[in-house]
């Protein structure tokens, strides 16, 4: 280093040391002042001297909120931040002014719980706010008991069900399909806060925006007639009106009943294992005796209903069977069915392709045995189910023509494993429609692609018209069996297929 550079460096060091001693002797602490900057959603709204006094003022001025929600404390908005700072000459704002700004800009909060409910099959989620964890616990139990008998539920959670060894049911795998979580949180006073389990349970059953509809009972009303008139099935009516035990419960003229359509916000699932005695209807078979006149008709073999014990299991969600019924082993036959045979005289000559030998007595069941009805001809969650859903015979089992007729429509090409909401085949998937004459039609839906009949083909009673599948808007292997006066989807009117077998 050159001599000149050394001298300059020495002088600079002497100046720095001297400045240090000068500054060290000066008392800056008398000028520095601690303040608190108040931010709302990241924007500064003022400065105050005491953070604790602001919180106390907020708590003091919100007695109405305390009384409304029965809480001891009210807290600042969730977006409020009070940050410590230091300044020499900053001015602070009046606490009341800061409070007024906060009150106008955002809602105050109270300490409670946020319940988050998310569906596992999509990204939908919603939040519920409560002040006590027990509100959620009790509301979920009320929701469950809308669909499950209380004694059965208590036996399940206590582990007292035992094994299925006799006529009856046991439950397995009870639980909600949604993910339900809860955490402590400061809740805005303008959010919907549920203060009772009853109120929350109603919202979970009927929807968060529901408005209760009532009906005044009149002379001649039954639970079935009120349900049908107001687009409910009887199960939905009983869920909305738990004071009635069954569809045969007596009603009192002038009473108001709840006819609000159920719109469950949760999915409570369980598997039922069931052993039951089942009556099996006999078939009505017609035999011809050409030696008799056309008008001759005589029951030559009376029908006897069969009786058998069936053991099965199936999944239920919110009281509705989902998917197919699985039978556990062959049924135990207690009394075999005996078909009714009616002997009739010779057939008169007729003209026209729509004339068939249909007396209304010869309808056969369209599936193999054993089977179970998983959904009736009735209202279902506000939409009418125009047929019977028949399950249990299994994937690929035969589907039979219920009576003689001409195939007027065949639809194929839908994936054999459909999904709920699919529009393939107009929701019916792969299906067949048969005209039985006299303007009577039957529909066989959700079948496999391999349909063995063609449009225009004449079929006899018992002809195999397809195989049980899961195509179209479907949640499991089953047959949707429809019956209509007039062709379906062309002005025909659907009727209950059970009428064909009475």
MISE-684484 format. One record per residue (C-alpha): z, y, x. Coordinates in steps of 0.2 Angstrom, whole numbers, plus 5000, padded with zeros to 4 digits. Layout:
REM residues N
<node><z>Z</z><y>Y</y><x>X</x></node>
...
END
This chain:
REM residues 502
<node><z>5000</z><y>5000</y><x>5000</x></node>
<node><z>4996</z><y>5017</y><x>5006</x></node>
<node><z>5009</z><y>5030</y><x>5010</x></node>
<node><z>5004</z><y>5041</y><x>4996</x></node>
<node><z>5005</z><y>5028</y><x>4983</x></node>
<node><z>5022</z><y>5023</y><x>4989</x></node>
<node><z>5029</z><y>5040</y><x>4987</x></node>
<node><z>5021</z><y>5042</y><x>4969</x></node>
<node><z>5029</z><y>5025</y><x>4964</x></node>
<node><z>5046</z><y>5030</y><x>4971</x></node>
<node><z>5046</z><y>5047</y><x>4962</x></node>
<node><z>5041</z><y>5038</y><x>4945</x></node>
<node><z>5056</z><y>5026</y><x>4947</x></node>
<node><z>5068</z><y>5040</y><x>4950</x></node>
<node><z>5062</z><y>5049</y><x>4934</x></node>
<node><z>5064</z><y>5033</y><x>4923</x></node>
<node><z>5082</z><y>5030</y><x>4930</x></node>
<node><z>5086</z><y>5048</y><x>4926</x></node>
<node><z>5079</z><y>5047</y><x>4908</x></node>
<node><z>5089</z><y>5031</y><x>4905</x></node>
<node><z>5105</z><y>5040</y><x>4910</x></node>
<node><z>5101</z><y>5055</y><x>4899</x></node>
<node><z>5097</z><y>5045</y><x>4884</x></node>
<node><z>5112</z><y>5034</y><x>4886</x></node>
<node><z>5124</z><y>5049</y><x>4885</x></node>
<node><z>5116</z><y>5054</y><x>4868</x></node>
<node><z>5123</z><y>5047</y><x>4852</x></node>
<node><z>5109</z><y>5042</y><x>4840</x></node>
<node><z>5121</z><y>5032</y><x>4828</x></node>
<node><z>5126</z><y>5048</y><x>4820</x></node>
<node><z>5108</z><y>5051</y><x>4814</x></node>
<node><z>5103</z><y>5033</y><x>4809</x></node>
<node><z>5106</z><y>5028</y><x>4790</x></node>
<node><z>5105</z><y>5011</y><x>4782</x></node>
<node><z>5095</z><y>5011</y><x>4766</x></node>
<node><z>5087</z><y>4998</y><x>4754</x></node>
<node><z>5068</z><y>4999</y><x>4749</x></node>
<node><z>5065</z><y>4992</y><x>4732</x></node>
<node><z>5049</z><y>4983</y><x>4729</x></node>
<node><z>5041</z><y>4976</y><x>4713</x></node>
<node><z>5027</z><y>4964</y><x>4715</x></node>
<node><z>5025</z><y>4970</y><x>4733</x></node>
<node><z>5024</z><y>4989</y><x>4728</x></node>
<node><z>5038</z><y>5000</y><x>4733</x></node>
<node><z>5046</z><y>5009</y><x>4719</x></node>
<node><z>5060</z><y>5019</y><x>4728</x></node>
<node><z>5075</z><y>5018</y><x>4740</x></node>
<node><z>5093</z><y>5016</y><x>4736</x></node>
<node><z>5109</z><y>5016</y><x>4746</x></node>
<node><z>5118</z><y>5001</y><x>4739</x></node>
<node><z>5109</z><y>4985</y><x>4734</x></node>
<node><z>5124</z><y>4977</y><x>4726</x></node>
<node><z>5126</z><y>4992</y><x>4714</x></node>
<node><z>5109</z><y>4990</y><x>4708</x></node>
<node><z>5112</z><y>4972</y><x>4703</x></node>
<node><z>5128</z><y>4976</y><x>4695</x></node>
<node><z>5119</z><y>4990</y><x>4685</x></node>
<node><z>5106</z><y>4978</y><x>4679</x></node>
<node><z>5119</z><y>4965</y><x>4674</x></node>
<node><z>5130</z><y>4978</y><x>4665</x></node>
<node><z>5116</z><y>4986</y><x>4655</x></node>
<node><z>5109</z><y>4969</y><x>4648</x></node>
<node><z>5124</z><y>4964</y><x>4636</x></node>
<node><z>5111</z><y>4961</y><x>4622</x></node>
<node><z>5103</z><y>4948</y><x>4632</x></node>
<node><z>5119</z><y>4940</y><x>4637</x></node>
<node><z>5124</z><y>4939</y><x>4619</x></node>
<node><z>5107</z><y>4932</y><x>4613</x></node>
<node><z>5107</z><y>4918</y><x>4626</x></node>
<node><z>5126</z><y>4916</y><x>4628</x></node>
<node><z>5125</z><y>4918</y><x>4647</x></node>
<node><z>5137</z><y>4928</y><x>4658</x></node>
<node><z>5124</z><y>4936</y><x>4670</x></node>
<node><z>5107</z><y>4944</y><x>4669</x></node>
<node><z>5097</z><y>4945</y><x>4685</x></node>
<node><z>5082</z><y>4956</y><x>4691</x></node>
<node><z>5064</z><y>4952</y><x>4688</x></node>
<node><z>5057</z><y>4938</y><x>4699</x></node>
<node><z>5045</z><y>4950</y><x>4708</x></node>
<node><z>5059</z><y>4961</y><x>4713</x></node>
<node><z>5063</z><y>4963</y><x>4732</x></node>
<node><z>5077</z><y>4974</y><x>4740</x></node>
<node><z>5074</z><y>4975</y><x>4758</x></node>
<node><z>5087</z><y>4982</y><x>4771</x></node>
<node><z>5080</z><y>4996</y><x>4782</x></node>
<node><z>5085</z><y>5011</y><x>4793</x></node>
<node><z>5080</z><y>5029</y><x>4793</x></node>
<node><z>5085</z><y>5045</y><x>4801</x></node>
<node><z>5082</z><y>5057</y><x>4787</x></node>
<node><z>5075</z><y>5047</y><x>4772</x></node>
<node><z>5080</z><y>5052</y><x>4754</x></node>
<node><z>5086</z><y>5039</y><x>4742</x></node>
<node><z>5083</z><y>5038</y><x>4723</x></node>
<node><z>5095</z><y>5038</y><x>4709</x></node>
<node><z>5100</z><y>5021</y><x>4703</x></node>
<node><z>5097</z><y>5024</y><x>4685</x></node>
<node><z>5080</z><y>5030</y><x>4689</x></node>
<node><z>5076</z><y>5014</y><x>4699</x></node>
<node><z>5083</z><y>5004</y><x>4684</x></node>
<node><z>5072</z><y>5013</y><x>4672</x></node>
<node><z>5057</z><y>5009</y><x>4682</x></node>
<node><z>5061</z><y>4991</y><x>4684</x></node>
<node><z>5065</z><y>4990</y><x>4665</x></node>
<node><z>5048</z><y>4997</y><x>4660</x></node>
<node><z>5038</z><y>4987</y><x>4673</x></node>
<node><z>5045</z><y>4970</y><x>4672</x></node>
<node><z>5056</z><y>4958</y><x>4662</x></node>
<node><z>5074</z><y>4954</y><x>4667</x></node>
<node><z>5079</z><y>4936</y><x>4670</x></node>
<node><z>5092</z><y>4924</y><x>4667</x></node>
<node><z>5096</z><y>4908</y><x>4676</x></node>
<node><z>5090</z><y>4892</y><x>4668</x></node>
<node><z>5078</z><y>4877</y><x>4671</x></node>
<node><z>5059</z><y>4876</y><x>4672</x></node>
<node><z>5053</z><y>4859</y><x>4665</x></node>
<node><z>5035</z><y>4855</y><x>4671</x></node>
<node><z>5025</z><y>4842</y><x>4662</x></node>
<node><z>5009</z><y>4836</y><x>4670</x></node>
<node><z>4997</z><y>4823</y><x>4664</x></node>
<node><z>4993</z><y>4809</y><x>4676</x></node>
<node><z>4975</z><y>4807</y><x>4671</x></node>
<node><z>4970</z><y>4825</y><x>4673</x></node>
<node><z>4976</z><y>4842</y><x>4680</x></node>
<node><z>4983</z><y>4849</y><x>4664</x></node>
<node><z>5001</z><y>4854</y><x>4665</x></node>
<node><z>5013</z><y>4865</y><x>4655</x></node>
<node><z>5030</z><y>4872</y><x>4657</x></node>
<node><z>5045</z><y>4873</y><x>4646</x></node>
<node><z>5061</z><y>4884</y><x>4649</x></node>
<node><z>5078</z><y>4879</y><x>4644</x></node>
<node><z>5096</z><y>4884</y><x>4649</x></node>
<node><z>5104</z><y>4867</y><x>4649</x></node>
<node><z>5098</z><y>4851</y><x>4656</x></node>
<node><z>5105</z><y>4842</y><x>4641</x></node>
<node><z>5093</z><y>4850</y><x>4630</x></node>
<node><z>5078</z><y>4841</y><x>4638</x></node>
<node><z>5088</z><y>4825</y><x>4638</x></node>
<node><z>5092</z><y>4825</y><x>4620</x></node>
<node><z>5074</z><y>4832</y><x>4615</x></node>
<node><z>5066</z><y>4817</y><x>4624</x></node>
<node><z>5077</z><y>4805</y><x>4615</x></node>
<node><z>5073</z><y>4813</y><x>4598</x></node>
<node><z>5055</z><y>4811</y><x>4603</x></node>
<node><z>5056</z><y>4793</y><x>4607</x></node>
<node><z>5066</z><y>4789</y><x>4591</x></node>
<node><z>5052</z><y>4796</y><x>4581</x></node>
<node><z>5042</z><y>4781</y><x>4586</x></node>
<node><z>5055</z><y>4767</y><x>4591</x></node>
<node><z>5069</z><y>4761</y><x>4580</x></node>
<node><z>5086</z><y>4767</y><x>4587</x></node>
<node><z>5093</z><y>4750</y><x>4588</x></node>
<node><z>5078</z><y>4743</y><x>4597</x></node>
<node><z>5079</z><y>4757</y><x>4609</x></node>
<node><z>5097</z><y>4756</y><x>4613</x></node>
<node><z>5095</z><y>4737</y><x>4616</x></node>
<node><z>5081</z><y>4741</y><x>4628</x></node>
<node><z>5091</z><y>4754</y><x>4638</x></node>
<node><z>5107</z><y>4743</y><x>4638</x></node>
<node><z>5097</z><y>4727</y><x>4643</x></node>
<node><z>5103</z><y>4718</y><x>4628</x></node>
<node><z>5086</z><y>4712</y><x>4622</x></node>
<node><z>5086</z><y>4694</y><x>4629</x></node>
<node><z>5071</z><y>4683</y><x>4628</x></node>
<node><z>5058</z><y>4681</y><x>4614</x></node>
<node><z>5063</z><y>4664</y><x>4607</x></node>
<node><z>5062</z><y>4667</y><x>4589</x></node>
<node><z>5054</z><y>4678</y><x>4576</x></node>
<node><z>5055</z><y>4696</y><x>4581</x></node>
<node><z>5050</z><y>4708</y><x>4595</x></node>
<node><z>5056</z><y>4714</y><x>4612</x></node>
<node><z>5051</z><y>4729</y><x>4621</x></node>
<node><z>5046</z><y>4731</y><x>4639</x></node>
<node><z>5040</z><y>4745</y><x>4651</x></node>
<node><z>5046</z><y>4760</y><x>4641</x></node>
<node><z>5042</z><y>4777</y><x>4648</x></node>
<node><z>5032</z><y>4793</y><x>4647</x></node>
<node><z>5015</z><y>4793</y><x>4654</x></node>
<node><z>5016</z><y>4811</y><x>4660</x></node>
<node><z>5026</z><y>4817</y><x>4675</x></node>
<node><z>5041</z><y>4827</y><x>4670</x></node>
<node><z>5051</z><y>4837</y><x>4683</x></node>
<node><z>5065</z><y>4850</y><x>4681</x></node>
<node><z>5071</z><y>4863</y><x>4693</x></node>
<node><z>5083</z><y>4878</y><x>4692</x></node>
<node><z>5074</z><y>4894</y><x>4691</x></node>
<node><z>5076</z><y>4913</y><x>4685</x></node>
<node><z>5067</z><y>4914</y><x>4669</x></node>
<node><z>5060</z><y>4929</y><x>4661</x></node>
<node><z>5068</z><y>4934</y><x>4645</x></node>
<node><z>5051</z><y>4936</y><x>4636</x></node>
<node><z>5046</z><y>4918</y><x>4640</x></node>
<node><z>5049</z><y>4905</y><x>4626</x></node>
<node><z>5067</z><y>4898</y><x>4630</x></node>
<node><z>5072</z><y>4883</y><x>4620</x></node>
<node><z>5090</z><y>4884</y><x>4615</x></node>
<node><z>5092</z><y>4868</y><x>4606</x></node>
<node><z>5086</z><y>4850</y><x>4608</x></node>
<node><z>5080</z><y>4850</y><x>4589</x></node>
<node><z>5069</z><y>4865</y><x>4592</x></node>
<node><z>5061</z><y>4857</y><x>4608</x></node>
<node><z>5059</z><y>4840</y><x>4600</x></node>
<node><z>5049</z><y>4848</y><x>4585</x></node>
<node><z>5038</z><y>4857</y><x>4598</x></node>
<node><z>5035</z><y>4841</y><x>4607</x></node>
<node><z>5030</z><y>4831</y><x>4591</x></node>
<node><z>5020</z><y>4844</y><x>4582</x></node>
<node><z>5013</z><y>4855</y><x>4596</x></node>
<node><z>5020</z><y>4872</y><x>4604</x></node>
<node><z>5011</z><y>4883</y><x>4591</x></node>
<node><z>5014</z><y>4872</y><x>4576</x></node>
<node><z>5018</z><y>4880</y><x>4559</x></node>
<node><z>5027</z><y>4868</y><x>4547</x></node>
<node><z>5018</z><y>4864</y><x>4531</x></node>
<node><z>5028</z><y>4857</y><x>4516</x></node>
<node><z>5023</z><y>4849</y><x>4500</x></node>
<node><z>5034</z><y>4849</y><x>4484</x></node>
<node><z>5035</z><y>4832</y><x>4476</x></node>
<node><z>5028</z><y>4830</y><x>4458</x></node>
<node><z>5029</z><y>4817</y><x>4445</x></node>
<node><z>5020</z><y>4801</y><x>4450</x></node>
<node><z>5019</z><y>4805</y><x>4469</x></node>
<node><z>5022</z><y>4792</y><x>4481</x></node>
<node><z>5023</z><y>4793</y><x>4500</x></node>
<node><z>5006</z><y>4785</y><x>4501</x></node>
<node><z>4998</z><y>4797</y><x>4489</x></node>
<node><z>5005</z><y>4812</y><x>4497</x></node>
<node><z>5000</z><y>4806</y><x>4514</x></node>
<node><z>4982</z><y>4802</y><x>4509</x></node>
<node><z>4980</z><y>4819</y><x>4500</x></node>
<node><z>4986</z><y>4828</y><x>4515</x></node>
<node><z>4976</z><y>4819</y><x>4529</x></node>
<node><z>4991</z><y>4809</y><x>4535</x></node>
<node><z>4994</z><y>4791</y><x>4537</x></node>
<node><z>5011</z><y>4784</y><x>4530</x></node>
<node><z>5018</z><y>4782</y><x>4548</x></node>
<node><z>5014</z><y>4800</y><x>4552</x></node>
<node><z>5023</z><y>4805</y><x>4536</x></node>
<node><z>5038</z><y>4795</y><x>4540</x></node>
<node><z>5039</z><y>4802</y><x>4558</x></node>
<node><z>5038</z><y>4820</y><x>4550</x></node>
<node><z>5051</z><y>4815</y><x>4537</x></node>
<node><z>5064</z><y>4803</y><x>4546</x></node>
<node><z>5075</z><y>4803</y><x>4531</x></node>
<node><z>5064</z><y>4791</y><x>4523</x></node>
<node><z>5065</z><y>4773</y><x>4529</x></node>
<node><z>5048</z><y>4766</y><x>4523</x></node>
<node><z>5032</z><y>4770</y><x>4513</x></node>
<node><z>5041</z><y>4762</y><x>4498</x></node>
<node><z>5056</z><y>4774</y><x>4499</x></node>
<node><z>5059</z><y>4784</y><x>4482</x></node>
<node><z>5055</z><y>4802</y><x>4481</x></node>
<node><z>5064</z><y>4815</y><x>4470</x></node>
<node><z>5054</z><y>4827</y><x>4460</x></node>
<node><z>5055</z><y>4845</y><x>4467</x></node>
<node><z>5060</z><y>4839</y><x>4484</x></node>
<node><z>5050</z><y>4847</y><x>4499</x></node>
<node><z>5043</z><y>4836</y><x>4512</x></node>
<node><z>5035</z><y>4840</y><x>4528</x></node>
<node><z>5016</z><y>4837</y><x>4529</x></node>
<node><z>5013</z><y>4845</y><x>4546</x></node>
<node><z>5000</z><y>4835</y><x>4556</x></node>
<node><z>5008</z><y>4827</y><x>4571</x></node>
<node><z>5001</z><y>4833</y><x>4588</x></node>
<node><z>5012</z><y>4825</y><x>4601</x></node>
<node><z>5013</z><y>4834</y><x>4618</x></node>
<node><z>5020</z><y>4818</y><x>4627</x></node>
<node><z>5014</z><y>4800</y><x>4628</x></node>
<node><z>5028</z><y>4788</y><x>4626</x></node>
<node><z>5022</z><y>4771</y><x>4630</x></node>
<node><z>5029</z><y>4753</y><x>4629</x></node>
<node><z>5024</z><y>4735</y><x>4628</x></node>
<node><z>5029</z><y>4725</y><x>4613</x></node>
<node><z>5031</z><y>4706</y><x>4614</x></node>
<node><z>5031</z><y>4699</y><x>4596</x></node>
<node><z>5033</z><y>4683</y><x>4588</x></node>
<node><z>5029</z><y>4683</y><x>4569</x></node>
<node><z>5024</z><y>4672</y><x>4554</x></node>
<node><z>5007</z><y>4677</y><x>4548</x></node>
<node><z>4998</z><y>4672</y><x>4532</x></node>
<node><z>4980</z><y>4668</y><x>4534</x></node>
<node><z>4968</z><y>4671</y><x>4519</x></node>
<node><z>4957</z><y>4657</y><x>4514</x></node>
<node><z>4939</z><y>4660</y><x>4513</x></node>
<node><z>4929</z><y>4659</y><x>4497</x></node>
<node><z>4915</z><y>4648</y><x>4499</x></node>
<node><z>4900</z><y>4646</y><x>4486</x></node>
<node><z>4892</z><y>4629</y><x>4484</x></node>
<node><z>4876</z><y>4627</y><x>4474</x></node>
<node><z>4873</z><y>4613</y><x>4461</x></node>
<node><z>4855</z><y>4614</y><x>4456</x></node>
<node><z>4858</z><y>4602</y><x>4442</x></node>
<node><z>4868</z><y>4616</y><x>4434</x></node>
<node><z>4862</z><y>4631</y><x>4425</x></node>
<node><z>4861</z><y>4648</y><x>4434</x></node>
<node><z>4876</z><y>4655</y><x>4424</x></node>
<node><z>4887</z><y>4640</y><x>4429</x></node>
<node><z>4903</z><y>4644</y><x>4440</x></node>
<node><z>4918</z><y>4634</y><x>4442</x></node>
<node><z>4932</z><y>4633</y><x>4456</x></node>
<node><z>4931</z><y>4615</y><x>4462</x></node>
<node><z>4943</z><y>4617</y><x>4476</x></node>
<node><z>4958</z><y>4630</y><x>4474</x></node>
<node><z>4961</z><y>4640</y><x>4490</x></node>
<node><z>4978</z><y>4639</y><x>4499</x></node>
<node><z>4983</z><y>4653</y><x>4511</x></node>
<node><z>4988</z><y>4646</y><x>4528</x></node>
<node><z>5004</z><y>4650</y><x>4538</x></node>
<node><z>5006</z><y>4651</y><x>4556</x></node>
<node><z>5017</z><y>4658</y><x>4570</x></node>
<node><z>5008</z><y>4669</y><x>4582</x></node>
<node><z>5015</z><y>4676</y><x>4599</x></node>
<node><z>5007</z><y>4691</y><x>4606</x></node>
<node><z>5009</z><y>4707</y><x>4617</x></node>
<node><z>5001</z><y>4724</y><x>4616</x></node>
<node><z>5003</z><y>4742</y><x>4622</x></node>
<node><z>5009</z><y>4755</y><x>4610</x></node>
<node><z>5008</z><y>4774</y><x>4614</x></node>
<node><z>5016</z><y>4786</y><x>4601</x></node>
<node><z>5017</z><y>4772</y><x>4588</x></node>
<node><z>4998</z><y>4768</y><x>4590</x></node>
<node><z>4992</z><y>4752</y><x>4597</x></node>
<node><z>4981</z><y>4756</y><x>4612</x></node>
<node><z>4969</z><y>4743</y><x>4619</x></node>
<node><z>4968</z><y>4725</y><x>4614</x></node>
<node><z>4981</z><y>4713</y><x>4608</x></node>
<node><z>4983</z><y>4698</y><x>4619</x></node>
<node><z>4989</z><y>4682</y><x>4611</x></node>
<node><z>5001</z><y>4671</y><x>4621</x></node>
<node><z>4995</z><y>4653</y><x>4618</x></node>
<node><z>4988</z><y>4645</y><x>4603</x></node>
<node><z>4996</z><y>4649</y><x>4586</x></node>
<node><z>5008</z><y>4636</y><x>4579</x></node>
<node><z>5001</z><y>4630</y><x>4562</x></node>
<node><z>5015</z><y>4628</y><x>4549</x></node>
<node><z>5003</z><y>4626</y><x>4534</x></node>
<node><z>4984</z><y>4625</y><x>4536</x></node>
<node><z>4973</z><y>4636</y><x>4525</x></node>
<node><z>4962</z><y>4627</y><x>4512</x></node>
<node><z>4946</z><y>4637</y><x>4508</x></node>
<node><z>4942</z><y>4640</y><x>4490</x></node>
<node><z>4926</z><y>4632</y><x>4484</x></node>
<node><z>4917</z><y>4639</y><x>4469</x></node>
<node><z>4902</z><y>4628</y><x>4463</x></node>
<node><z>4888</z><y>4638</y><x>4455</x></node>
<node><z>4872</z><y>4633</y><x>4447</x></node>
<node><z>4855</z><y>4635</y><x>4453</x></node>
<node><z>4849</z><y>4652</y><x>4459</x></node>
<node><z>4837</z><y>4662</y><x>4448</x></node>
<node><z>4821</z><y>4668</y><x>4456</x></node>
<node><z>4822</z><y>4687</y><x>4461</x></node>
<node><z>4811</z><y>4700</y><x>4468</x></node>
<node><z>4814</z><y>4712</y><x>4482</x></node>
<node><z>4820</z><y>4710</y><x>4500</x></node>
<node><z>4837</z><y>4718</y><x>4495</x></node>
<node><z>4842</z><y>4704</y><x>4483</x></node>
<node><z>4854</z><y>4691</y><x>4490</x></node>
<node><z>4866</z><y>4678</y><x>4484</x></node>
<node><z>4881</z><y>4690</y><x>4484</x></node>
<node><z>4894</z><y>4688</y><x>4471</x></node>
<node><z>4908</z><y>4697</y><x>4480</x></node>
<node><z>4917</z><y>4680</y><x>4482</x></node>
<node><z>4909</z><y>4674</y><x>4498</x></node>
<node><z>4914</z><y>4687</y><x>4511</x></node>
<node><z>4920</z><y>4679</y><x>4528</x></node>
<node><z>4931</z><y>4686</y><x>4541</x></node>
<node><z>4920</z><y>4694</y><x>4555</x></node>
<node><z>4930</z><y>4688</y><x>4570</x></node>
<node><z>4937</z><y>4672</y><x>4577</x></node>
<node><z>4955</z><y>4667</y><x>4575</x></node>
<node><z>4968</z><y>4672</y><x>4580</x></node>
<node><z>4966</z><y>4691</y><x>4577</x></node>
<node><z>4976</z><y>4706</y><x>4574</x></node>
<node><z>4973</z><y>4722</y><x>4565</x></node>
<node><z>4977</z><y>4737</y><x>4577</x></node>
<node><z>4971</z><y>4751</y><x>4566</x></node>
<node><z>4969</z><y>4752</y><x>4547</x></node>
<node><z>4957</z><y>4761</y><x>4536</x></node>
<node><z>4967</z><y>4777</y><x>4535</x></node>
<node><z>4970</z><y>4794</y><x>4542</x></node>
<node><z>4974</z><y>4794</y><x>4561</x></node>
<node><z>4980</z><y>4811</y><x>4569</x></node>
<node><z>4970</z><y>4821</y><x>4557</x></node>
<node><z>4954</z><y>4811</y><x>4558</x></node>
<node><z>4950</z><y>4797</y><x>4546</x></node>
<node><z>4947</z><y>4780</y><x>4553</x></node>
<node><z>4933</z><y>4773</y><x>4543</x></node>
<node><z>4936</z><y>4754</y><x>4546</x></node>
<node><z>4947</z><y>4741</y><x>4553</x></node>
<node><z>4950</z><y>4739</y><x>4571</x></node>
<node><z>4951</z><y>4720</y><x>4574</x></node>
<node><z>4958</z><y>4714</y><x>4591</x></node>
<node><z>4965</z><y>4698</y><x>4599</x></node>
<node><z>4950</z><y>4686</y><x>4599</x></node>
<node><z>4945</z><y>4692</y><x>4616</x></node>
<node><z>4931</z><y>4699</y><x>4627</x></node>
<node><z>4915</z><y>4690</y><x>4623</x></node>
<node><z>4921</z><y>4681</y><x>4607</x></node>
<node><z>4909</z><y>4679</y><x>4593</x></node>
<node><z>4906</z><y>4692</y><x>4579</x></node>
<node><z>4900</z><y>4685</y><x>4563</x></node>
<node><z>4890</z><y>4692</y><x>4548</x></node>
<node><z>4902</z><y>4694</y><x>4534</x></node>
<node><z>4889</z><y>4689</y><x>4522</x></node>
<node><z>4870</z><y>4687</y><x>4520</x></node>
<node><z>4859</z><y>4701</y><x>4522</x></node>
<node><z>4846</z><y>4710</y><x>4532</x></node>
<node><z>4849</z><y>4718</y><x>4549</x></node>
<node><z>4844</z><y>4737</y><x>4547</x></node>
<node><z>4850</z><y>4744</y><x>4563</x></node>
<node><z>4854</z><y>4737</y><x>4581</x></node>
<node><z>4860</z><y>4749</y><x>4595</x></node>
<node><z>4861</z><y>4743</y><x>4613</x></node>
<node><z>4861</z><y>4750</y><x>4630</x></node>
<node><z>4879</z><y>4757</y><x>4630</x></node>
<node><z>4890</z><y>4753</y><x>4645</x></node>
<node><z>4901</z><y>4738</y><x>4640</x></node>
<node><z>4917</z><y>4746</y><x>4646</x></node>
<node><z>4917</z><y>4763</y><x>4636</x></node>
<node><z>4931</z><y>4776</y><x>4636</x></node>
<node><z>4940</z><y>4786</y><x>4623</x></node>
<node><z>4929</z><y>4801</y><x>4618</x></node>
<node><z>4912</z><y>4793</y><x>4623</x></node>
<node><z>4898</z><y>4798</y><x>4612</x></node>
<node><z>4887</z><y>4783</y><x>4616</x></node>
<node><z>4880</z><y>4775</y><x>4600</x></node>
<node><z>4888</z><y>4789</y><x>4590</x></node>
<node><z>4905</z><y>4784</y><x>4597</x></node>
<node><z>4902</z><y>4766</y><x>4591</x></node>
<node><z>4894</z><y>4760</y><x>4607</x></node>
<node><z>4883</z><y>4744</y><x>4604</x></node>
<node><z>4883</z><y>4740</y><x>4586</x></node>
<node><z>4874</z><y>4731</y><x>4571</x></node>
<node><z>4872</z><y>4737</y><x>4553</x></node>
<node><z>4868</z><y>4724</y><x>4539</x></node>
<node><z>4862</z><y>4728</y><x>4522</x></node>
<node><z>4869</z><y>4715</y><x>4510</x></node>
<node><z>4860</z><y>4721</y><x>4494</x></node>
<node><z>4867</z><y>4730</y><x>4479</x></node>
<node><z>4869</z><y>4745</y><x>4491</x></node>
<node><z>4883</z><y>4737</y><x>4501</x></node>
<node><z>4882</z><y>4738</y><x>4520</x></node>
<node><z>4893</z><y>4732</y><x>4534</x></node>
<node><z>4895</z><y>4739</y><x>4552</x></node>
<node><z>4900</z><y>4729</y><x>4568</x></node>
<node><z>4904</z><y>4741</y><x>4582</x></node>
<node><z>4910</z><y>4742</y><x>4601</x></node>
<node><z>4901</z><y>4725</y><x>4605</x></node>
<node><z>4893</z><y>4719</y><x>4621</x></node>
<node><z>4875</z><y>4723</y><x>4625</x></node>
<node><z>4869</z><y>4705</y><x>4622</x></node>
<node><z>4866</z><y>4707</y><x>4603</x></node>
<node><z>4857</z><y>4691</y><x>4597</x></node>
<node><z>4849</z><y>4699</y><x>4581</x></node>
<node><z>4835</z><y>4711</y><x>4578</x></node>
<node><z>4831</z><y>4724</y><x>4566</x></node>
<node><z>4823</z><y>4717</y><x>4550</x></node>
<node><z>4830</z><y>4700</y><x>4553</x></node>
<node><z>4838</z><y>4691</y><x>4538</x></node>
<node><z>4855</z><y>4683</y><x>4542</x></node>
<node><z>4866</z><y>4671</y><x>4532</x></node>
<node><z>4884</z><y>4672</y><x>4530</x></node>
<node><z>4892</z><y>4667</y><x>4547</x></node>
<node><z>4877</z><y>4671</y><x>4558</x></node>
<node><z>4883</z><y>4677</y><x>4575</x></node>
<node><z>4877</z><y>4695</y><x>4576</x></node>
<node><z>4886</z><y>4700</y><x>4593</x></node>
<node><z>4901</z><y>4698</y><x>4604</x></node>
<node><z>4917</z><y>4707</y><x>4605</x></node>
<node><z>4917</z><y>4721</y><x>4618</x></node>
<node><z>4924</z><y>4738</y><x>4623</x></node>
<node><z>4908</z><y>4750</y><x>4622</x></node>
<node><z>4907</z><y>4767</y><x>4615</x></node>
<node><z>4923</z><y>4777</y><x>4611</x></node>
<node><z>4935</z><y>4763</y><x>4614</x></node>
<node><z>4952</z><y>4760</y><x>4623</x></node>
<node><z>4951</z><y>4741</y><x>4623</x></node>
<node><z>4942</z><y>4725</y><x>4618</x></node>
<node><z>4940</z><y>4725</y><x>4599</x></node>
<node><z>4928</z><y>4725</y><x>4584</x></node>
<node><z>4927</z><y>4741</y><x>4573</x></node>
<node><z>4922</z><y>4733</y><x>4556</x></node>
<node><z>4916</z><y>4745</y><x>4543</x></node>
<node><z>4910</z><y>4743</y><x>4525</x></node>
<node><z>4901</z><y>4756</y><x>4515</x></node>
<node><z>4892</z><y>4759</y><x>4499</x></node>
<node><z>4876</z><y>4766</y><x>4505</x></node>
<node><z>4870</z><y>4765</y><x>4523</x></node>
<node><z>4882</z><y>4772</y><x>4536</x></node>
<node><z>4878</z><y>4789</y><x>4542</x></node>
<node><z>4864</z><y>4791</y><x>4529</x></node>
<node><z>4874</z><y>4797</y><x>4515</x></node>
<node><z>4884</z><y>4781</y><x>4513</x></node>
<node><z>4903</z><y>4782</y><x>4508</x></node>
<node><z>4915</z><y>4771</y><x>4518</x></node>
<node><z>4927</z><y>4760</y><x>4509</x></node>
<node><z>4942</z><y>4750</y><x>4515</x></node>
<node><z>4935</z><y>4733</y><x>4521</x></node>
<node><z>4950</z><y>4724</y><x>4515</x></node>
<node><z>4943</z><y>4727</y><x>4497</x></node>
<node><z>4930</z><y>4713</y><x>4502</x></node>
<node><z>4943</z><y>4700</y><x>4503</x></node>
<node><z>4954</z><y>4703</y><x>4488</x></node>
END
